[in-house]
Amino acid sequence: MTRYKVLDLFAGCGGLSYGLEMAGFEVVAANDLFAAAAETHKANHPKSRFFLGSITDPAIQDAIVEHLQETGCDVIAGGPPCQAYSLAGKRDVDDGRGRLFEQYVELVRRVRPRVFIMENVKGLLSMSHDRAGLSNLDASRLNDIKVLEVEQRQ
């Protein structure tokens, strides 16, 4: 049986890694910037290489990509922090966490896994920093989303 190899981004202590391993996947690498979570992840997933540091750091990204070139990577999984754009949060365009999904996308582009799994949080596409360069059709769709968001808050 093929064991698909996984990179777990924004891994925390490894809950998603654990679920993927239970489903037969092999987590070959993980990343997070929270040191305490990293120690827990390492204890729970000793065969996985953990990259402690910000995914925005080019050296961290390069190290991850280099490792995955050696091990292979079929799946990138993880949920970028959503506090900045989630409807349940402050929706603060200046919160840097709201752009971390871009680093996730960049790693998908560089690694080119067979598939990726990323949490889709309502509000991601309607933040003001994502509006530049939209086509007329996408601008119309975004306006529809904004109307739904306002209605949901009422």
Contacts in CASP RR format, 6 or more apart in sequence:
PFRMAT RR
TARGET T0000
AUTHOR 0000-0000-0000
METHOD contacts of the structure
MODEL  1
MTRYKVLDLFAGCGGLSYGLEMAGFEVVAANDLFAAAAETHKANHPKSRF
FLGSITDPAIQDAIVEHLQETGCDVIAGGPPCQAYSLAGKRDVDDGRGRL
FEQYVELVRRVRPRVFIMENVKGLLSMSHDRAGLSNLDASRLNDIKVLEV
EQRQ
3 24 0 8 1.000
3 25 0 8 1.000
3 26 0 8 1.000
4 24 0 8 1.000
4 25 0 8 1.000
4 26 0 8 1.000
4 74 0 8 1.000
4 75 0 8 1.000
4 114 0 8 1.000
5 25 0 8 1.000
5 26 0 8 1.000
5 27 0 8 1.000
5 28 0 8 1.000
5 71 0 8 1.000
5 72 0 8 1.000
5 73 0 8 1.000
5 74 0 8 1.000
5 75 0 8 1.000
6 17 0 8 1.000
6 20 0 8 1.000
6 25 0 8 1.000
6 26 0 8 1.000
6 27 0 8 1.000
6 28 0 8 1.000
6 29 0 8 1.000
6 73 0 8 1.000
6 74 0 8 1.000
6 75 0 8 1.000
6 76 0 8 1.000
6 77 0 8 1.000
7 27 0 8 1.000
7 28 0 8 1.000
7 29 0 8 1.000
7 30 0 8 1.000
7 31 0 8 1.000
7 64 0 8 1.000
7 68 0 8 1.000
7 73 0 8 1.000
7 75 0 8 1.000
7 76 0 8 1.000
7 77 0 8 1.000
7 107 0 8 1.000
7 111 0 8 1.000
7 113 0 8 1.000
8 14 0 8 1.000
8 16 0 8 1.000
8 17 0 8 1.000
8 20 0 8 1.000
8 27 0 8 1.000
8 29 0 8 1.000
8 30 0 8 1.000
8 31 0 8 1.000
8 48 0 8 1.000
8 77 0 8 1.000
8 78 0 8 1.000
9 30 0 8 1.000
9 31 0 8 1.000
9 55 0 8 1.000
9 76 0 8 1.000
9 77 0 8 1.000
9 78 0 8 1.000
9 79 0 8 1.000
9 80 0 8 1.000
9 104 0 8 1.000
9 107 0 8 1.000
10 31 0 8 1.000
10 32 0 8 1.000
10 55 0 8 1.000
10 78 0 8 1.000
10 79 0 8 1.000
10 80 0 8 1.000
10 81 0 8 1.000
10 100 0 8 1.000
10 104 0 8 1.000
11 17 0 8 1.000
11 30 0 8 1.000
11 31 0 8 1.000
11 32 0 8 1.000
11 37 0 8 1.000
11 41 0 8 1.000
11 50 0 8 1.000
11 78 0 8 1.000
12 30 0 8 1.000
12 32 0 8 1.000
12 34 0 8 1.000
12 37 0 8 1.000
12 38 0 8 1.000
12 40 0 8 1.000
12 41 0 8 1.000
13 37 0 8 1.000
13 40 0 8 1.000
13 41 0 8 1.000
13 44 0 8 1.000
14 30 0 8 1.000
14 37 0 8 1.000
14 40 0 8 1.000
14 41 0 8 1.000
14 44 0 8 1.000
14 45 0 8 1.000
15 44 0 8 1.000
16 77 0 8 1.000
16 78 0 8 1.000
17 27 0 8 1.000
17 30 0 8 1.000
17 41 0 8 1.000
17 44 0 8 1.000
17 45 0 8 1.000
17 48 0 8 1.000
18 44 0 8 1.000
18 45 0 8 1.000
20 27 0 8 1.000
20 75 0 8 1.000
20 77 0 8 1.000
21 27 0 8 1.000
21 45 0 8 1.000
25 75 0 8 1.000
26 47 0 8 1.000
27 45 0 8 1.000
27 47 0 8 1.000
27 48 0 8 1.000
28 48 0 8 1.000
28 49 0 8 1.000
28 67 0 8 1.000
28 68 0 8 1.000
28 71 0 8 1.000
28 72 0 8 1.000
28 73 0 8 1.000
29 48 0 8 1.000
29 49 0 8 1.000
29 50 0 8 1.000
29 51 0 8 1.000
29 64 0 8 1.000
29 67 0 8 1.000
29 68 0 8 1.000
29 71 0 8 1.000
29 73 0 8 1.000
30 41 0 8 1.000
30 45 0 8 1.000
30 48 0 8 1.000
30 49 0 8 1.000
30 50 0 8 1.000
30 51 0 8 1.000
31 50 0 8 1.000
31 51 0 8 1.000
31 52 0 8 1.000
31 53 0 8 1.000
31 55 0 8 1.000
31 60 0 8 1.000
31 64 0 8 1.000
32 38 0 8 1.000
32 41 0 8 1.000
32 50 0 8 1.000
32 52 0 8 1.000
32 53 0 8 1.000
33 52 0 8 1.000
33 53 0 8 1.000
33 54 0 8 1.000
33 55 0 8 1.000
35 52 0 8 1.000
38 50 0 8 1.000
38 52 0 8 1.000
41 48 0 8 1.000
41 50 0 8 1.000
42 48 0 8 1.000
42 50 0 8 1.000
49 67 0 8 1.000
51 60 0 8 1.000
51 63 0 8 1.000
51 64 0 8 1.000
51 67 0 8 1.000
53 60 0 8 1.000
54 60 0 8 1.000
55 61 0 8 1.000
55 100 0 8 1.000
55 103 0 8 1.000
55 104 0 8 1.000
55 107 0 8 1.000
56 100 0 8 1.000
56 103 0 8 1.000
61 103 0 8 1.000
61 106 0 8 1.000
61 107 0 8 1.000
61 110 0 8 1.000
64 107 0 8 1.000
65 107 0 8 1.000
65 110 0 8 1.000
65 111 0 8 1.000
68 111 0 8 1.000
73 111 0 8 1.000
73 113 0 8 1.000
74 113 0 8 1.000
74 114 0 8 1.000
74 115 0 8 1.000
75 113 0 8 1.000
75 114 0 8 1.000
75 115 0 8 1.000
75 116 0 8 1.000
75 117 0 8 1.000
76 104 0 8 1.000
76 107 0 8 1.000
76 108 0 8 1.000
76 111 0 8 1.000
76 113 0 8 1.000
76 116 0 8 1.000
76 117 0 8 1.000
77 116 0 8 1.000
77 117 0 8 1.000
77 118 0 8 1.000
78 104 0 8 1.000
78 117 0 8 1.000
78 118 0 8 1.000
78 119 0 8 1.000
79 104 0 8 1.000
79 118 0 8 1.000
79 119 0 8 1.000
80 97 0 8 1.000
80 98 0 8 1.000
80 100 0 8 1.000
80 101 0 8 1.000
80 103 0 8 1.000
80 104 0 8 1.000
80 118 0 8 1.000
80 119 0 8 1.000
81 97 0 8 1.000
81 98 0 8 1.000
81 100 0 8 1.000
82 97 0 8 1.000
82 98 0 8 1.000
82 119 0 8 1.000
82 121 0 8 1.000
82 124 0 8 1.000
83 89 0 8 1.000
83 90 0 8 1.000
83 95 0 8 1.000
83 97 0 8 1.000
83 98 0 8 1.000
84 90 0 8 1.000
84 91 0 8 1.000
84 92 0 8 1.000
84 93 0 8 1.000
84 95 0 8 1.000
84 96 0 8 1.000
84 97 0 8 1.000
84 98 0 8 1.000
84 99 0 8 1.000
84 127 0 8 1.000
85 91 0 8 1.000
85 98 0 8 1.000
85 121 0 8 1.000
85 123 0 8 1.000
85 124 0 8 1.000
85 126 0 8 1.000
85 127 0 8 1.000
86 121 0 8 1.000
86 122 0 8 1.000
86 123 0 8 1.000
87 122 0 8 1.000
87 123 0 8 1.000
87 149 0 8 1.000
87 152 0 8 1.000
87 153 0 8 1.000
91 123 0 8 1.000
91 127 0 8 1.000
93 127 0 8 1.000
93 128 0 8 1.000
93 129 0 8 1.000
98 127 0 8 1.000
99 129 0 8 1.000
101 118 0 8 1.000
101 124 0 8 1.000
104 118 0 8 1.000
108 116 0 8 1.000
122 149 0 8 1.000
123 145 0 8 1.000
123 149 0 8 1.000
124 130 0 8 1.000
125 142 0 8 1.000
125 145 0 8 1.000
126 142 0 8 1.000
126 145 0 8 1.000
126 146 0 8 1.000
126 149 0 8 1.000
131 139 0 8 1.000
131 142 0 8 1.000
134 142 0 8 1.000
END
